[in-house]
Amino acid sequence: MKPPRIIENSPFARIARIVLQSRSVAMVLGNSIHLSGATREQFLQDPYWVAHEMCHIRQFREHGPAKFLWKYLVESARVGYFNNKFEAEARLAGRLDAHLYAGNRPLPDPEQMHKGARG
């Protein structure tokens, strides 16, 4: 399994950033993490954020690209972005799996992690 590609200044992530009214956004499409408002280095320095996006990559793999996108959009329309079950699962993974992406560094204070659409 190939490691994900990280795409900076993604037009897709830029649209999400505008819609979510967030300073920075990472979004997953297939095996690519698209960034807007954050550099690759900033993203990789936040193991909570990396773990969150890696959960979305797993979700894409489990459901398949078209099926996952459809389910994600329907869920977001039904309950909103923050209450979307795929986002809730990724937020939990961000907290539980951050140590896997910390690169032998101590985990930063969770208060310093990326706040997504709420920050």
MOPAC internal coordinates of N, CA, C and O (Angstrom, degrees):
PM7 1SCF
backbone

  N    0.0000 0     0.00 0     0.00 0    0    0    0
  C    1.4423 1     0.00 0     0.00 0    1    0    0
  C    1.5369 1   108.93 1     0.00 0    2    1    0
  O    1.2310 1   121.18 1   -54.81 1    3    2    1
  N    1.3238 1   115.35 1   125.19 1    3    2    1
  C    1.4625 1   120.54 1  -178.22 1    5    3    2
  C    1.5279 1   110.90 1   -73.20 1    6    5    3
  O    1.2310 1   120.50 1   -34.56 1    7    6    5
  N    1.3391 1   116.65 1   145.44 1    7    6    5
  C    1.4684 1   117.92 1   172.80 1    9    7    6
  C    1.5321 1   109.27 1   -66.41 1   10    9    7
  O    1.2310 1   120.35 1   -26.56 1   11   10    9
  N    1.3126 1   116.94 1   153.44 1   11   10    9
  C    1.4672 1   118.63 1  -178.21 1   13   11   10
  C    1.5222 1   111.96 1   -67.81 1   14   13   11
  O    1.2310 1   121.54 1   -30.62 1   15   14   13
  N    1.3125 1   114.66 1   149.38 1   15   14   13
  C    1.4649 1   121.37 1   171.88 1   17   15   14
  C    1.5180 1   108.03 1   -81.99 1   18   17   15
  O    1.2310 1   120.14 1   -38.14 1   19   18   17
  N    1.3113 1   117.33 1   141.86 1   19   18   17
  C    1.4629 1   121.64 1   175.26 1   21   19   18
  C    1.5209 1   107.27 1  -111.47 1   22   21   19
  O    1.2310 1   121.01 1   -56.97 1   23   22   21
  N    1.3223 1   115.68 1   123.03 1   23   22   21
  C    1.4624 1   122.04 1  -176.41 1   25   23   22
  C    1.5227 1   108.41 1  -114.22 1   26   25   23
  O    1.2310 1   120.58 1   -66.70 1   27   26   25
  N    1.3274 1   116.49 1   113.30 1   27   26   25
  C    1.4618 1   121.34 1   178.28 1   29   27   26
  C    1.5279 1   110.21 1   -82.86 1   30   29   27
  O    1.2310 1   121.01 1   -24.28 1   31   30   29
  N    1.3218 1   115.67 1   155.72 1   31   30   29
  C    1.4721 1   122.67 1   177.23 1   33   31   30
  C    1.5241 1   111.96 1    53.17 1   34   33   31
  O    1.2310 1   120.75 1  -138.90 1   35   34   33
  N    1.3081 1   116.18 1    41.10 1   35   34   33
  C    1.4625 1   121.39 1  -178.41 1   37   35   34
  C    1.5263 1   110.63 1   -72.79 1   38   37   35
  O    1.2310 1   120.16 1   -47.85 1   39   38   37
  N    1.3364 1   117.30 1   132.15 1   39   38   37
  C    1.4720 1   118.77 1   175.96 1   41   39   38
  C    1.5277 1   112.02 1   -64.62 1   42   41   39
  O    1.2310 1   119.97 1   149.38 1   43   42   41
  N    1.3345 1   117.67 1   -30.62 1   43   42   41
  C    1.4657 1   120.48 1   177.54 1   45   43   42
  C    1.5306 1   110.32 1   -65.44 1   46   45   43
  O    1.2310 1   120.81 1   133.27 1   47   46   45
  N    1.3287 1   116.07 1   -46.73 1   47   46   45
  C    1.4626 1   120.22 1   179.26 1   49   47   46
  C    1.5264 1   110.71 1   -67.53 1   50   49   47
  O    1.2310 1   120.30 1   147.77 1   51   50   49
  N    1.3100 1   117.03 1   -32.23 1   51   50   49
  C    1.4765 1   120.49 1   177.35 1   53   51   50
  C    1.5244 1   109.98 1   -62.19 1   54   53   51
  O    1.2310 1   120.14 1   136.23 1   55   54   53
  N    1.3223 1   117.33 1   -43.77 1   55   54   53
  C    1.4709 1   120.83 1   177.90 1   57   55   54
  C    1.5295 1   109.63 1   -61.50 1   58   57   55
  O    1.2310 1   120.41 1   133.88 1   59   58   57
  N    1.3329 1   116.81 1   -46.12 1   59   58   57
  C    1.4690 1   120.47 1   178.75 1   61   59   58
  C    1.5244 1   110.61 1   -60.96 1   62   61   59
  O    1.2310 1   120.50 1   140.98 1   63   62   61
  N    1.3123 1   116.65 1   -39.02 1   63   62   61
  C    1.4668 1   121.45 1   179.80 1   65   63   62
  C    1.5259 1   111.34 1   -62.49 1   66   65   63
  O    1.2310 1   120.86 1   139.45 1   67   66   65
  N    1.3307 1   115.96 1   -40.55 1   67   66   65
  C    1.4669 1   120.56 1   177.99 1   69   67   66
  C    1.5267 1   110.04 1   -67.38 1   70   69   67
  O    1.2310 1   120.74 1   131.82 1   71   70   69
  N    1.3315 1   116.19 1   -48.18 1   71   70   69
  C    1.4713 1   120.70 1  -178.49 1   73   71   70
  C    1.5309 1   110.80 1   -60.86 1   74   73   71
  O    1.2310 1   120.46 1   136.66 1   75   74   73
  N    1.3294 1   116.73 1   -43.34 1   75   74   73
  C    1.4658 1   121.32 1  -177.58 1   77   75   74
  C    1.5285 1   112.99 1   -83.26 1   78   77   75
  O    1.2310 1   120.63 1   172.16 1   79   78   77
  N    1.3305 1   116.40 1    -7.84 1   79   78   77
  C    1.4666 1   122.19 1  -178.82 1   81   79   78
  C    1.5264 1   110.87 1    53.20 1   82   81   79
  O    1.2310 1   121.44 1  -128.24 1   83   82   81
  N    1.3178 1   114.84 1    51.76 1   83   82   81
  C    1.4591 1   121.76 1  -177.23 1   85   83   82
  C    1.5233 1   110.12 1  -116.22 1   86   85   83
  O    1.2310 1   120.61 1   -28.98 1   87   86   85
  N    1.3313 1   116.44 1   151.02 1   87   86   85
  C    1.4696 1   120.63 1   177.28 1   89   87   86
  C    1.5231 1   111.85 1   -67.05 1   90   89   87
  O    1.2310 1   120.66 1   145.64 1   91   90   89
  N    1.3244 1   116.35 1   -34.36 1   91   90   89
  C    1.4639 1   120.32 1  -179.04 1   93   91   90
  C    1.5191 1   109.09 1  -148.86 1   94   93   91
  O    1.2310 1   121.77 1   -31.27 1   95   94   93
  N    1.3240 1   114.22 1   148.73 1   95   94   93
  C    1.4657 1   120.63 1  -177.25 1   97   95   94
  C    1.5185 1   109.19 1  -140.62 1   98   97   95
  O    1.2310 1   121.54 1   -38.50 1   99   98   97
  N    1.3205 1   114.65 1   141.50 1   99   98   97
  C    1.4645 1   122.18 1   164.82 1  101   99   98
  C    1.5152 1   105.31 1  -121.38 1  102  101   99
  O    1.2310 1   120.94 1   -42.74 1  103  102  101
  N    1.3098 1   115.80 1   137.26 1  103  102  101
  C    1.4616 1   119.48 1   175.68 1  105  103  102
  C    1.5110 1   108.56 1  -140.27 1  106  105  103
  O    1.2310 1   121.29 1   -30.25 1  107  106  105
  N    1.3117 1   115.14 1   149.75 1  107  106  105
  C    1.4584 1   121.02 1  -176.66 1  109  107  106
  C    1.5132 1   110.02 1  -105.14 1  110  109  107
  O    1.2310 1   121.41 1   -46.38 1  111  110  109
  N    1.3123 1   114.91 1   133.62 1  111  110  109
  C    1.4645 1   123.04 1   169.65 1  113  111  110
  C    1.5204 1   106.26 1  -129.86 1  114  113  111
  O    1.2310 1   120.82 1   -74.01 1  115  114  113
  N    1.3170 1   116.03 1   105.99 1  115  114  113
  C    1.4641 1   120.32 1  -178.28 1  117  115  114
  C    1.5103 1   110.97 1    67.15 1  118  117  115
  O    1.2310 1   120.60 1    61.81 1  119  118  117
  N    1.3264 1   116.45 1  -118.19 1  119  118  117
  C    1.4607 1   122.26 1   179.91 1  121  119  118
  C    1.5257 1   111.38 1  -108.50 1  122  121  119
  O    1.2310 1   120.73 1  -154.08 1  123  122  121
  N    1.3359 1   116.20 1    25.92 1  123  122  121
  C    1.4604 1   121.56 1   179.98 1  125  123  122
  C    1.5179 1   110.12 1  -123.04 1  126  125  123
  O    1.2310 1   121.21 1   -41.91 1  127  126  125
  N    1.3289 1   115.29 1   138.09 1  127  126  125
  C    1.4601 1   121.82 1   174.44 1  129  127  126
  C    1.5214 1   106.56 1  -104.98 1  130  129  127
  O    1.2310 1   120.97 1   -61.99 1  131  130  129
  N    1.3219 1   115.76 1   118.01 1  131  130  129
  C    1.4655 1   122.87 1  -177.52 1  133  131  130
  C    1.5211 1   108.85 1   -99.60 1  134  133  131
  O    1.2310 1   120.64 1   -49.92 1  135  134  133
  N    1.3350 1   116.38 1   130.08 1  135  134  133
  C    1.4628 1   121.96 1  -177.77 1  137  135  134
  C    1.5184 1   111.43 1  -115.33 1  138  137  135
  O    1.2310 1   121.22 1   -33.71 1  139  138  137
  N    1.3177 1   115.27 1   146.29 1  139  138  137
  C    1.4604 1   122.49 1   168.95 1  141  139  138
  C    1.5204 1   107.20 1  -144.67 1  142  141  139
  O    1.2310 1   120.61 1   -48.78 1  143  142  141
  N    1.3187 1   116.44 1   131.22 1  143  142  141
  C    1.4608 1   120.79 1   179.87 1  145  143  142
  C    1.5134 1   113.81 1    82.05 1  146  145  143
  O    1.2310 1   120.12 1  -176.16 1  147  146  145
  N    1.3130 1   117.38 1     3.84 1  147  146  145
  C    1.4667 1   122.63 1   177.08 1  149  147  146
  C    1.5216 1   108.02 1  -145.78 1  150  149  147
  O    1.2310 1   120.99 1   -34.44 1  151  150  149
  N    1.3084 1   115.71 1   145.56 1  151  150  149
  C    1.4586 1   120.23 1   175.75 1  153  151  150
  C    1.5254 1   109.33 1   -86.03 1  154  153  151
  O    1.2310 1   121.50 1   -12.95 1  155  154  153
  N    1.2993 1   114.73 1   167.05 1  155  154  153
  C    1.4657 1   121.20 1   174.91 1  157  155  154
  C    1.5306 1   109.88 1   -55.75 1  158  157  155
  O    1.2310 1   120.87 1   135.93 1  159  158  157
  N    1.3386 1   115.94 1   -44.07 1  159  158  157
  C    1.4615 1   120.93 1  -178.21 1  161  159  158
  C    1.5266 1   111.26 1   -64.05 1  162  161  159
  O    1.2310 1   120.27 1   136.34 1  163  162  161
  N    1.3332 1   117.08 1   -43.66 1  163  162  161
  C    1.4661 1   120.10 1   178.39 1  165  163  162
  C    1.5291 1   110.66 1   -61.74 1  166  165  163
  O    1.2310 1   120.77 1   136.37 1  167  166  165
  N    1.3168 1   116.13 1   -43.63 1  167  166  165
  C    1.4609 1   120.76 1   178.97 1  169  167  166
  C    1.5289 1   110.52 1   -60.77 1  170  169  167
  O    1.2310 1   120.34 1   130.24 1  171  170  169
  N    1.3290 1   116.96 1   -49.76 1  171  170  169
  C    1.4631 1   120.95 1  -175.91 1  173  171  170
  C    1.5281 1   112.97 1   -68.72 1  174  173  171
  O    1.2310 1   119.76 1   160.75 1  175  174  173
  N    1.3283 1   118.06 1   -19.25 1  175  174  173
  C    1.4658 1   121.41 1   177.63 1  177  175  174
  C    1.5251 1   112.52 1   -77.13 1  178  177  175
  O    1.2310 1   119.89 1   169.79 1  179  178  177
  N    1.3322 1   117.82 1   -10.21 1  179  178  177
  C    1.4646 1   121.78 1  -178.18 1  181  179  178
  C    1.5299 1   109.21 1  -111.74 1  182  181  179
  O    1.2310 1   119.97 1   -87.32 1  183  182  181
  N    1.3338 1   117.67 1    92.68 1  183  182  181
  C    1.4664 1   119.65 1  -176.01 1  185  183  182
  C    1.5278 1   113.34 1   -62.53 1  186  185  183
  O    1.2310 1   120.04 1   154.04 1  187  186  185
  N    1.3204 1   117.53 1   -25.96 1  187  186  185
  C    1.4697 1   120.35 1   176.78 1  189  187  186
  C    1.5311 1   109.98 1   -66.03 1  190  189  187
  O    1.2310 1   120.96 1   136.58 1  191  190  189
  N    1.3235 1   115.77 1   -43.42 1  191  190  189
  C    1.4631 1   121.81 1  -179.59 1  193  191  190
  C    1.5276 1   110.40 1   -66.89 1  194  193  191
  O    1.2310 1   120.75 1   136.12 1  195  194  193
  N    1.3362 1   116.17 1   -43.88 1  195  194  193
  C    1.4673 1   120.31 1   178.62 1  197  195  194
  C    1.5315 1   110.00 1   -60.43 1  198  197  195
  O    1.2310 1   120.19 1   134.26 1  199  198  197
  N    1.3316 1   117.24 1   -45.74 1  199  198  197
  C    1.4697 1   120.67 1   179.81 1  201  199  198
  C    1.5251 1   110.94 1   -61.51 1  202  201  199
  O    1.2310 1   120.11 1   141.22 1  203  202  201
  N    1.3283 1   117.40 1   -38.78 1  203  202  201
  C    1.4664 1   122.19 1   177.80 1  205  203  202
  C    1.5303 1   110.13 1   -59.83 1  206  205  203
  O    1.2310 1   120.66 1   130.18 1  207  206  205
  N    1.3274 1   116.35 1   -49.82 1  207  206  205
  C    1.4728 1   119.82 1  -177.74 1  209  207  206
  C    1.5252 1   111.54 1   -69.83 1  210  209  207
  O    1.2310 1   119.93 1   146.73 1  211  210  209
  N    1.3309 1   117.74 1   -33.27 1  211  210  209
  C    1.4630 1   119.76 1   176.74 1  213  211  210
  C    1.5258 1   110.63 1   -65.06 1  214  213  211
  O    1.2310 1   119.96 1   148.67 1  215  214  213
  N    1.3174 1   117.69 1   -31.33 1  215  214  213
  C    1.4661 1   120.49 1   174.57 1  217  215  214
  C    1.5300 1   109.68 1   -63.42 1  218  217  215
  O    1.2310 1   120.39 1   138.67 1  219  218  217
  N    1.3324 1   116.87 1   -41.33 1  219  218  217
  C    1.4721 1   119.19 1   177.90 1  221  219  218
  C    1.5370 1   111.06 1   -64.06 1  222  221  219
  O    1.2310 1   120.15 1   143.96 1  223  222  221
  N    1.3220 1   117.32 1   -36.04 1  223  222  221
  C    1.4702 1   119.69 1   176.57 1  225  223  222
  C    1.5283 1   109.60 1   -62.49 1  226  225  223
  O    1.2310 1   120.49 1   137.07 1  227  226  225
  N    1.3267 1   116.67 1   -42.93 1  227  226  225
  C    1.4681 1   120.47 1   176.69 1  229  227  226
  C    1.5262 1   110.76 1   -61.95 1  230  229  227
  O    1.2310 1   119.97 1   138.43 1  231  230  229
  N    1.3232 1   117.66 1   -41.57 1  231  230  229
  C    1.4654 1   121.21 1   178.40 1  233  231  230
  C    1.5334 1   110.49 1   -60.91 1  234  233  231
  O    1.2310 1   120.38 1   136.69 1  235  234  233
  N    1.3309 1   116.87 1   -43.31 1  235  234  233
  C    1.4685 1   120.68 1   176.73 1  237  235  234
  C    1.5203 1   110.12 1   -58.01 1  238  237  235
  O    1.2310 1   120.54 1   134.96 1  239  238  237
  N    1.3261 1   116.57 1   -45.04 1  239  238  237
  C    1.4710 1   120.56 1  -178.13 1  241  239  238
  C    1.5230 1   111.39 1   -66.46 1  242  241  239
  O    1.2310 1   120.30 1   138.51 1  243  242  241
  N    1.3177 1   117.04 1   -41.49 1  243  242  241
  C    1.4671 1   120.77 1  -177.77 1  245  243  242
  C    1.5225 1   112.50 1   -66.62 1  246  245  243
  O    1.2310 1   120.21 1   138.53 1  247  246  245
  N    1.3188 1   117.21 1   -41.47 1  247  246  245
  C    1.4672 1   121.26 1  -174.18 1  249  247  246
  C    1.5242 1   113.07 1   -95.27 1  250  249  247
  O    1.2310 1   120.11 1   160.03 1  251  250  249
  N    1.3272 1   117.40 1   -19.97 1  251  250  249
  C    1.4591 1   121.09 1  -171.75 1  253  251  250
  C    1.5244 1   108.65 1    88.23 1  254  253  251
  O    1.2310 1   120.11 1   -32.97 1  255  254  253
  N    1.3370 1   117.39 1   147.03 1  255  254  253
  C    1.4679 1   120.68 1  -172.56 1  257  255  254
  C    1.5285 1   114.88 1   -56.72 1  258  257  255
  O    1.2310 1   120.03 1   125.62 1  259  258  257
  N    1.3208 1   117.54 1   -54.38 1  259  258  257
  C    1.4707 1   119.75 1  -175.82 1  261  259  258
  C    1.5244 1   110.93 1   -65.33 1  262  261  259
  O    1.2310 1   120.50 1   135.92 1  263  262  261
  N    1.3197 1   116.66 1   -44.08 1  263  262  261
  C    1.4627 1   120.58 1  -178.16 1  265  263  262
  C    1.5297 1   110.87 1   -65.43 1  266  265  263
  O    1.2310 1   120.66 1   138.04 1  267  266  265
  N    1.3382 1   116.35 1   -41.96 1  267  266  265
  C    1.4620 1   118.63 1   179.67 1  269  267  266
  C    1.5245 1   110.99 1   -64.44 1  270  269  267
  O    1.2310 1   120.08 1   132.52 1  271  270  269
  N    1.3229 1   117.45 1   -47.48 1  271  270  269
  C    1.4685 1   119.52 1   179.88 1  273  271  270
  C    1.5227 1   110.93 1   -57.76 1  274  273  271
  O    1.2310 1   120.34 1   136.80 1  275  274  273
  N    1.3272 1   116.96 1   -43.20 1  275  274  273
  C    1.4617 1   120.56 1   179.13 1  277  275  274
  C    1.5308 1   110.62 1   -61.98 1  278  277  275
  O    1.2310 1   120.43 1   130.29 1  279  278  277
  N    1.3367 1   116.78 1   -49.71 1  279  278  277
  C    1.4666 1   120.68 1  -179.45 1  281  279  278
  C    1.5328 1   111.22 1   -60.86 1  282  281  279
  O    1.2310 1   120.86 1   138.78 1  283  282  281
  N    1.3270 1   115.97 1   -41.22 1  283  282  281
  C    1.4672 1   120.96 1  -179.18 1  285  283  282
  C    1.5273 1   110.35 1   -63.50 1  286  285  283
  O    1.2310 1   120.43 1   133.88 1  287  286  285
  N    1.3269 1   116.78 1   -46.12 1  287  286  285
  C    1.4698 1   120.42 1  -179.44 1  289  287  286
  C    1.5220 1   111.61 1   -65.85 1  290  289  287
  O    1.2310 1   120.06 1   137.48 1  291  290  289
  N    1.3235 1   117.49 1   -42.52 1  291  290  289
  C    1.4697 1   120.77 1   178.43 1  293  291  290
  C    1.5287 1   109.93 1   -62.78 1  294  293  291
  O    1.2310 1   120.37 1   134.73 1  295  294  293
  N    1.3136 1   116.89 1   -45.27 1  295  294  293
  C    1.4666 1   121.34 1   179.50 1  297  295  294
  C    1.5302 1   110.91 1   -62.10 1  298  297  295
  O    1.2310 1   120.09 1   138.11 1  299  298  297
  N    1.3275 1   117.43 1   -41.89 1  299  298  297
  C    1.4687 1   120.75 1   178.57 1  301  299  298
  C    1.5212 1   111.21 1   -64.79 1  302  301  299
  O    1.2310 1   120.35 1   139.51 1  303  302  301
  N    1.3293 1   116.94 1   -40.49 1  303  302  301
  C    1.4668 1   120.49 1   178.46 1  305  303  302
  C    1.5278 1   110.45 1   -65.79 1  306  305  303
  O    1.2310 1   120.69 1   144.77 1  307  306  305
  N    1.3093 1   116.29 1   -35.23 1  307  306  305
  C    1.4619 1   121.54 1  -176.46 1  309  307  306
  C    1.5304 1   112.40 1   -74.26 1  310  309  307
  O    1.2310 1   120.15 1   133.65 1  311  310  309
  N    1.3349 1   117.33 1   -46.35 1  311  310  309
  C    1.4700 1   119.97 1  -172.56 1  313  311  310
  C    1.5270 1   113.90 1  -124.57 1  314  313  311
  O    1.2310 1   119.87 1   179.10 1  315  314  313
  N    1.3237 1   117.86 1    -0.90 1  315  314  313
  C    1.4606 1   120.77 1  -178.40 1  317  315  314
  C    1.5206 1   112.03 1    90.21 1  318  317  315
  O    1.2310 1   121.47 1   -16.88 1  319  318  317
  N    1.3207 1   114.80 1   163.12 1  319  318  317
  C    1.4637 1   121.39 1  -176.59 1  321  319  318
  C    1.5291 1   111.69 1   -58.72 1  322  321  319
  O    1.2310 1   120.28 1   127.59 1  323  322  321
  N    1.3269 1   117.06 1   -52.41 1  323  322  321
  C    1.4589 1   119.71 1  -171.89 1  325  323  322
  C    1.5235 1   112.31 1   -65.86 1  326  325  323
  O    1.2310 1   119.83 1   144.93 1  327  326  325
  N    1.3157 1   117.93 1   -35.07 1  327  326  325
  C    1.4670 1   121.52 1  -178.71 1  329  327  326
  C    1.5255 1   113.43 1   -90.07 1  330  329  327
  O    1.2310 1   120.18 1   179.98 1  331  330  329
  N    1.3116 1   117.25 1    -0.02 1  331  330  329
  C    1.4596 1   122.62 1   177.23 1  333  331  330
  C    1.5392 1   108.50 1   -57.18 1  334  333  331
  O    1.2310 1   120.26 1   -51.68 1  335  334  333
  N    1.3369 1   117.11 1   128.32 1  335  334  333
  C    1.4777 1   120.41 1  -176.41 1  337  335  334
  C    1.5263 1   112.22 1   -61.29 1  338  337  335
  O    1.2310 1   119.94 1   150.49 1  339  338  337
  N    1.3431 1   117.71 1   -29.51 1  339  338  337
  C    1.4638 1   120.10 1   178.53 1  341  339  338
  C    1.5296 1   110.46 1   -71.14 1  342  341  339
  O    1.2310 1   120.39 1   144.19 1  343  342  341
  N    1.3313 1   116.86 1   -35.81 1  343  342  341
  C    1.4673 1   120.61 1   175.94 1  345  343  342
  C    1.5230 1   110.60 1   -70.56 1  346  345  343
  O    1.2310 1   120.41 1   139.31 1  347  346  345
  N    1.3299 1   116.81 1   -40.69 1  347  346  345
  C    1.4716 1   119.98 1   178.37 1  349  347  346
  C    1.5297 1   110.28 1   -60.76 1  350  349  347
  O    1.2310 1   120.53 1   136.68 1  351  350  349
  N    1.3305 1   116.59 1   -43.32 1  351  350  349
  C    1.4677 1   120.38 1   178.18 1  353  351  350
  C    1.5235 1   110.68 1   -63.09 1  354  353  351
  O    1.2310 1   120.06 1   138.87 1  355  354  353
  N    1.3302 1   117.48 1   -41.13 1  355  354  353
  C    1.4631 1   121.08 1  -179.46 1  357  355  354
  C    1.5295 1   111.22 1   -69.33 1  358  357  355
  O    1.2310 1   119.72 1   143.64 1  359  358  357
  N    1.3286 1   118.13 1   -36.36 1  359  358  357
  C    1.4718 1   119.93 1   176.07 1  361  359  358
  C    1.5270 1   110.33 1   -62.93 1  362  361  359
  O    1.2310 1   120.53 1   137.35 1  363  362  361
  N    1.3238 1   116.59 1   -42.65 1  363  362  361
  C    1.4644 1   120.46 1   177.70 1  365  363  362
  C    1.5309 1   110.40 1   -63.05 1  366  365  363
  O    1.2310 1   120.39 1   135.32 1  367  366  365
  N    1.3224 1   116.86 1   -44.68 1  367  366  365
  C    1.4749 1   120.77 1   177.99 1  369  367  366
  C    1.5220 1   110.44 1   -61.31 1  370  369  367
  O    1.2310 1   120.30 1   143.53 1  371  370  369
  N    1.3248 1   117.03 1   -36.47 1  371  370  369
  C    1.4603 1   120.38 1   177.61 1  373  371  370
  C    1.5173 1   111.74 1   -57.99 1  374  373  371
  O    1.2310 1   120.74 1   139.13 1  375  374  373
  N    1.3171 1   116.19 1   -40.87 1  375  374  373
  C    1.4680 1   120.00 1   179.78 1  377  375  374
  C    1.5315 1   111.91 1   -76.61 1  378  377  375
  O    1.2310 1   120.66 1   137.14 1  379  378  377
  N    1.3343 1   116.35 1   -42.86 1  379  378  377
  C    1.4673 1   119.87 1  -174.20 1  381  379  378
  C    1.5254 1   113.82 1   -78.75 1  382  381  379
  O    1.2310 1   120.31 1   149.11 1  383  382  381
  N    1.3271 1   117.02 1   -30.89 1  383  382  381
  C    1.4691 1   120.69 1  -172.83 1  385  383  382
  C    1.5240 1   114.31 1  -106.42 1  386  385  383
  O    1.2310 1   119.71 1  -178.28 1  387  386  385
  N    1.3208 1   118.15 1     1.72 1  387  386  385
  C    1.4710 1   120.41 1  -176.70 1  389  387  386
  C    1.5209 1   112.08 1   -54.84 1  390  389  387
  O    1.2310 1   120.36 1   143.43 1  391  390  389
  N    1.3259 1   116.92 1   -36.57 1  391  390  389
  C    1.4711 1   120.14 1  -178.45 1  393  391  390
  C    1.5315 1   111.96 1   -58.86 1  394  393  391
  O    1.2310 1   120.17 1   154.46 1  395  394  393
  N    1.3269 1   117.28 1   -25.54 1  395  394  393
  C    1.4695 1   120.87 1   179.96 1  397  395  394
  C    1.5247 1   112.16 1   -70.60 1  398  397  395
  O    1.2310 1   120.38 1   160.21 1  399  398  397
  N    1.3258 1   116.87 1   -19.79 1  399  398  397
  C    1.4640 1   121.88 1  -174.72 1  401  399  398
  C    1.5249 1   112.11 1  -116.76 1  402  401  399
  O    1.2310 1   120.12 1  -167.15 1  403  402  401
  N    1.3165 1   117.38 1    12.85 1  403  402  401
  C    1.4614 1   120.98 1  -177.55 1  405  403  402
  C    1.5285 1   112.74 1   -84.20 1  406  405  403
  O    1.2310 1   120.08 1   170.87 1  407  406  405
  N    1.3230 1   117.46 1    -9.13 1  407  406  405
  C    1.4649 1   120.31 1   176.87 1  409  407  406
  C    1.5180 1   113.92 1    58.20 1  410  409  407
  O    1.2310 1   120.13 1  -133.26 1  411  410  409
  N    1.3237 1   117.35 1    46.74 1  411  410  409
  C    1.4719 1   123.00 1   179.26 1  413  411  410
  C    1.5263 1   113.39 1    63.95 1  414  413  411
  O    1.2310 1   120.08 1  -166.41 1  415  414  413
  N    1.3196 1   117.44 1    13.59 1  415  414  413
  C    1.4639 1   121.22 1   174.30 1  417  415  414
  C    1.5249 1   107.52 1   -97.02 1  418  417  415
  O    1.2310 1   119.95 1   -25.32 1  419  418  417
  N    1.3222 1   117.69 1   154.68 1  419  418  417
  C    1.4596 1   118.11 1   173.32 1  421  419  418
  C    1.5288 1   109.37 1   -65.17 1  422  421  419
  O    1.2310 1   120.98 1   -32.65 1  423  422  421
  N    1.3100 1   115.74 1   147.35 1  423  422  421
  C    1.4621 1   119.03 1   178.23 1  425  423  422
  C    1.5236 1   109.43 1   -66.12 1  426  425  423
  O    1.2310 1   120.54 1   -43.17 1  427  426  425
  N    1.3338 1   116.57 1   136.83 1  427  426  425
  C    1.4627 1   118.20 1   175.29 1  429  427  426
  C    1.5290 1   110.31 1   -68.68 1  430  429  427
  O    1.2310 1   121.18 1   -15.86 1  431  430  429
  N    1.2964 1   115.34 1   164.14 1  431  430  429
  C    1.4638 1   121.16 1   175.28 1  433  431  430
  C    1.5268 1   108.33 1   -56.55 1  434  433  431
  O    1.2310 1   119.56 1   -52.47 1  435  434  433
  N    1.3357 1   118.44 1   127.53 1  435  434  433
  C    1.4690 1   120.40 1  -179.99 1  437  435  434
  C    1.5262 1   113.31 1   -55.76 1  438  437  435
  O    1.2310 1   120.08 1   155.43 1  439  438  437
  N    1.3255 1   117.45 1   -24.57 1  439  438  437
  C    1.4688 1   119.98 1   177.31 1  441  439  438
  C    1.5253 1   111.75 1   -66.11 1  442  441  439
  O    1.2310 1   120.33 1   161.14 1  443  442  441
  N    1.3228 1   116.97 1   -18.86 1  443  442  441
  C    1.4596 1   121.31 1  -179.08 1  445  443  442
  C    1.5244 1   113.03 1   -92.42 1  446  445  443
  O    1.2310 1   120.26 1   177.41 1  447  446  445
  N    1.3452 1   117.10 1    -2.59 1  447  446  445
  C    1.4582 1   119.04 1  -177.09 1  449  447  446
  C    1.5229 1   110.99 1   -71.69 1  450  449  447
  O    1.2310 1   121.30 1   -19.74 1  451  450  449
  N    1.3124 1   115.12 1   160.26 1  451  450  449
  C    1.4592 1   122.27 1   178.83 1  453  451  450
  C    1.5173 1   109.13 1   -57.57 1  454  453  451
  O    1.2310 1   120.62 1   -44.69 1  455  454  453
  N    1.3097 1   116.43 1   135.31 1  455  454  453
  C    1.4626 1   120.80 1  -176.47 1  457  455  454
  C    1.5241 1   113.14 1   -97.80 1  458  457  455
  O    1.2310 1   119.96 1   179.05 1  459  458  457
  N    1.3300 1   117.69 1    -0.95 1  459  458  457
  C    1.4617 1   119.90 1   177.92 1  461  459  458
  C    1.5131 1   111.80 1    60.29 1  462  461  459
  O    1.2310 1   120.76 1    39.74 1  463  462  461
  N    1.3073 1   116.15 1  -140.26 1  463  462  461
  C    1.4593 1   121.43 1  -175.05 1  465  463  462
  C    1.5220 1   112.62 1   -69.86 1  466  465  463
  O    1.2310 1   120.08 1   168.82 1  467  466  465
  N    1.3122 1   117.45 1   -11.18 1  467  466  465
  C    1.4649 1   119.82 1   179.69 1  469  467  466
  C    1.5170 1   111.84 1   -96.32 1  470  469  467
  O    1.2310 1   120.15 1   176.84 1  471  470  469
  N    1.3357 1   117.32 1    -3.16 1  471  470  469
  C    1.4577 1   117.93 1  -175.34 1  473  471  470
  C    1.4799 1   114.32 1  -120.78 1  474  473  471
  O    1.2310 1   120.10 1   180.00 1  475  474  473

